Amino acid sequence: MGDWTAWTTQGILSGTGGVDTVEIGPVHGDITLHTTWIDGQAELAVQYTGASDWFTVTGSPVPAATERDARDVHQRMVEAAKAGGAATAPHDGQAA
């Protein structure tokens, strides 16, 4: 296993439409985002803050060559969640 790290941002109030997930569709309201960077990929997950279940953000994993790239992906995902609109994982510098 190569280098890895992770970031978690709790208490995000999502915009209308929230964050789209693979398993259950949009998650919205008070949410927590988690990004794990491992083997050149940023894996994004979301949960309702305080819940135990995590859901895969649609479009995850995202290529991220460096730890800094993965941190940027995490921050773009936080901003996309705040904007809402069934946000998906950011690719090519853009959050959808």
C-alpha positions in Angstrom: 0.0 0.0 0.0 1.3 3.4 -0.9 1.0 6.8 0.8 -2.4 7.8 2.0 -4.1 10.5 4.0 -7.7 11.6 4.7 -9.8 14.8 5.4 -13.2 15.1 7.0 -15.4 18.2 7.1 -18.4 18.0 9.4 -21.4 20.2 9.7 -21.8 21.3 6.1 -25.3 22.7 5.4 -25.8 21.6 1.8 -27.6 23.7 -0.8 -30.9 22.6 -2.3 -30.4 19.2 -4.0 -27.4 18.3 -1.8 -24.8 15.8 -2.9 -25.6 12.9 -5.3 -24.6 9.4 -4.1 -24.3 6.1 -5.8 -26.3 4.2 -3.2 -29.3 6.4 -2.3 -29.3 9.4 -4.6 -29.1 12.9 -3.1 -28.1 13.4 0.5 -28.9 16.9 1.9 -29.2 18.9 5.0 -26.4 18.8 7.7 -23.8 16.5 6.1 -20.2 15.4 6.6 -17.8 14.9 3.7 -14.8 12.5 3.9 -12.0 12.2 1.3 -9.4 9.5 1.4 -6.3 9.8 -0.8 -4.6 6.5 -1.7 -2.7 5.2 -4.7 -3.3 8.4 -6.7 -7.0 8.6 -6.2 -9.3 10.7 -4.0 -12.2 8.6 -2.8 -15.2 10.8 -1.7 -17.9 9.8 0.8 -20.8 11.6 2.4 -23.0 11.0 5.4 -25.7 12.7 7.4 -23.7 14.4 10.2 -23.8 12.1 13.2 -25.0 9.0 11.3 -23.0 5.8 10.9 -23.7 5.1 7.3 -21.4 6.5 4.6 -22.3 6.8 0.9 -20.1 7.0 -2.2 -20.3 10.4 -3.9 -21.3 10.0 -7.5 -18.2 10.2 -9.7 -15.8 9.0 -7.0 -13.0 8.1 -7.1 -11.3 11.1 -8.7 -7.7 11.0 -10.0 -5.4 13.0 -7.7 -1.7 12.5 -8.4 -0.5 14.3 -5.2 -1.7 14.8 -1.7 -2.2 18.5 -2.5 -4.3 17.6 -5.5 -6.5 15.4 -3.3 -6.9 18.1 -0.7 -8.0 20.5 -3.5 -10.5 17.9 -4.6 -11.9 17.7 -1.0 -12.2 21.5 -0.8 -14.0 21.7 -4.2 -16.4 19.0 -3.0 -17.1 20.9 0.2 -17.9 24.0 -1.9 -20.0 22.0 -4.3 -22.0 20.5 -1.4 -22.7 24.0 -0.1 -23.9 25.0 -3.6 -26.1 21.8 -3.8 -27.8 20.9 -7.1 -27.1 17.1 -6.6 -23.4 17.8 -6.6 -21.0 15.1 -7.9 -17.3 14.5 -7.5 -15.2 17.3 -9.1 -13.2 16.3 -12.1 -10.7 18.3 -14.1 -10.8 21.1 -11.6 -14.5 21.5 -11.7 -17.2 20.4 -9.2 -20.3 19.3 -11.0 
